[in-house]
Amino acid sequence: MKDQTIIEEIAVNAKIEKVWEAITMPEKMKQWYFEVHNFKLERGNEFYFYEPNGTNFKHVCKVIDVVPGKRIRHSWSYPEYSKGISIVTWKLTAKENVTYIRLSHSGIENFSDAGSDLAYDNFKAGWGEIVQKCFPEFLKDNR
């Protein structure tokens, strides 16, 4: 099966500490991402969320590793719809007051058993909207 990894990269005019908080603090994530339940920055911690657009897909994730201020990696699955598991990685690097964000979501091909709702193009569009639009707008409004 063909690798369907999505990579989104962006540079934002914000200190790395502020970006880290935005991607790891549930009260901030809720403002630009999703309302994430049971999230903790601990290896093995399982958390979940639903998309606010009315879909009933329960996203179940498990923290794989954390390098504070630099990287968080977690699994991403839909146990009610697919046997597949994918991996999401947020990686941050900084130079002065600019933070470089690299989001990768690998293993999307593992959801082929779930039909077109979990197709690559839907993930690509979703991550593009989240990383390129929602996240920078949140940071701009919350300096």
C-alpha positions as CSV (number, residue, x, y, z in Angstrom):
1,M,0.0,0.0,0.0
2,K,1.3,3.5,-0.9
3,D,2.6,5.7,1.9
4,Q,0.2,8.6,2.4
5,T,2.1,10.8,4.8
6,I,0.9,14.4,5.1
7,I,3.4,17.1,6.0
8,E,2.5,20.7,6.8
9,E,5.1,23.3,7.6
10,I,4.8,26.8,8.7
11,A,6.8,29.6,10.4
12,V,5.1,31.8,12.9
13,N,6.2,35.0,14.6
14,A,5.8,33.6,18.1
15,K,8.1,32.3,20.8
16,I,8.5,28.6,20.9
17,E,7.1,28.5,24.5
18,K,3.8,30.1,23.3
19,V,3.5,27.7,20.4
20,W,4.2,24.7,22.7
21,E,1.5,25.8,25.1
22,A,-1.0,26.2,22.2
23,I,-0.4,22.6,21.0
24,T,-0.3,21.0,24.5
25,M,-2.7,22.8,26.7
26,P,-6.3,21.6,26.2
27,E,-7.9,25.0,27.1
28,K,-5.8,26.6,24.3
29,M,-6.2,23.6,21.9
30,K,-10.0,24.1,22.2
31,Q,-9.7,27.6,20.7
32,W,-8.0,26.6,17.4
33,Y,-8.1,22.8,17.2
34,F,-10.6,20.5,19.0
35,E,-12.0,20.1,22.4
36,V,-9.6,17.4,23.6
37,H,-10.6,15.1,26.5
38,N,-8.2,13.5,29.0
39,F,-5.1,15.0,27.4
40,K,-1.9,14.9,29.5
41,L,1.7,15.3,28.4
42,E,2.6,11.8,29.6
43,R,3.8,8.9,27.6
44,G,1.0,6.3,27.3
45,N,-1.7,8.8,28.1
46,E,-4.9,8.1,26.0
47,F,-7.1,11.0,24.9
48,Y,-9.9,11.6,22.5
49,F,-11.9,14.2,20.6
50,Y,-14.7,14.6,18.1
51,E,-14.8,17.1,15.3
52,P,-17.1,20.0,15.9
53,N,-18.7,19.8,12.4
54,G,-21.2,17.2,13.4
55,T,-19.3,14.1,12.3
56,N,-19.5,11.3,14.9
57,F,-15.9,10.1,14.4
58,K,-14.3,9.5,17.7
59,H,-10.6,10.2,17.4
60,V,-8.7,8.1,19.9
61,C,-5.0,9.0,20.4
62,K,-2.2,7.8,22.7
63,V,0.9,9.8,23.5
64,I,4.0,8.0,22.2
65,D,6.7,10.4,23.3
66,V,7.2,14.0,24.4
67,V,10.3,16.1,24.2
68,P,9.1,19.2,26.2
69,G,9.1,22.3,24.1
70,K,10.2,20.5,20.9
71,R,8.1,17.5,20.0
72,I,5.0,15.5,20.7
73,R,4.1,12.3,18.9
74,H,0.9,10.4,19.3
75,S,-1.1,7.7,17.7
76,W,-4.4,8.5,16.0
77,S,-7.2,6.0,15.4
78,Y,-10.9,5.5,14.9
79,P,-11.6,2.2,16.7
80,E,-15.3,2.3,15.9
81,Y,-14.7,2.6,12.2
82,S,-11.3,1.2,11.3
83,K,-8.6,-1.2,12.5
84,G,-5.9,1.3,11.3
85,I,-3.6,3.3,13.4
86,S,-1.6,6.4,12.2
87,I,1.0,8.6,13.9
88,V,0.9,12.4,14.3
89,T,4.0,14.3,15.1
90,W,4.3,18.0,16.0
91,K,7.9,19.2,15.8
92,L,9.0,22.7,16.8
93,T,12.3,24.5,16.2
94,A,13.0,28.2,16.8
95,K,15.3,31.0,15.7
96,E,14.9,34.1,17.7
97,N,11.1,34.9,17.9
98,V,10.2,32.7,14.9
99,T,9.0,29.2,15.5
100,Y,9.1,26.6,12.8
101,I,6.3,24.0,13.0
102,R,6.4,20.7,11.2
103,L,3.3,18.6,11.4
104,S,3.4,15.1,10.0
105,H,0.6,12.6,9.9
106,S,1.8,9.1,8.7
107,G,-0.1,5.9,8.2
108,I,-3.3,7.4,6.7
109,E,-3.3,4.5,4.2
110,N,-4.1,2.3,7.3
111,F,-7.6,3.7,7.3
112,S,-8.5,2.2,3.8
113,D,-11.0,-0.2,5.5
114,A,-13.1,2.8,6.6
115,G,-14.2,4.1,3.2
116,S,-14.0,7.5,1.7
117,D,-14.7,9.6,4.8
118,L,-11.2,8.7,6.1
119,A,-9.5,9.2,2.7
120,Y,-6.2,11.0,2.2
121,D,-7.7,14.0,0.5
122,N,-9.9,14.7,3.5
123,F,-7.0,14.5,5.9
124,K,-4.8,16.7,3.6
125,A,-7.6,19.4,3.4
126,G,-8.2,19.2,7.2
127,W,-4.6,19.5,8.2
128,G,-4.0,22.3,5.7
129,E,-6.9,24.3,7.2
130,I,-5.7,23.6,10.8
131,V,-2.0,24.3,10.4
132,Q,-2.0,27.0,7.7
133,K,-5.1,29.0,8.8
134,C,-6.6,28.2,12.2
135,F,-3.3,27.9,14.2
136,P,-1.6,31.1,12.9
137,E,-4.9,33.0,13.4
138,F,-5.1,31.8,17.0
139,L,-1.5,32.8,17.6
140,K,-2.0,36.3,16.1
141,D,-5.1,36.9,18.2
142,N,-3.4,35.6,21.4
143,R,0.0,37.3,21.5
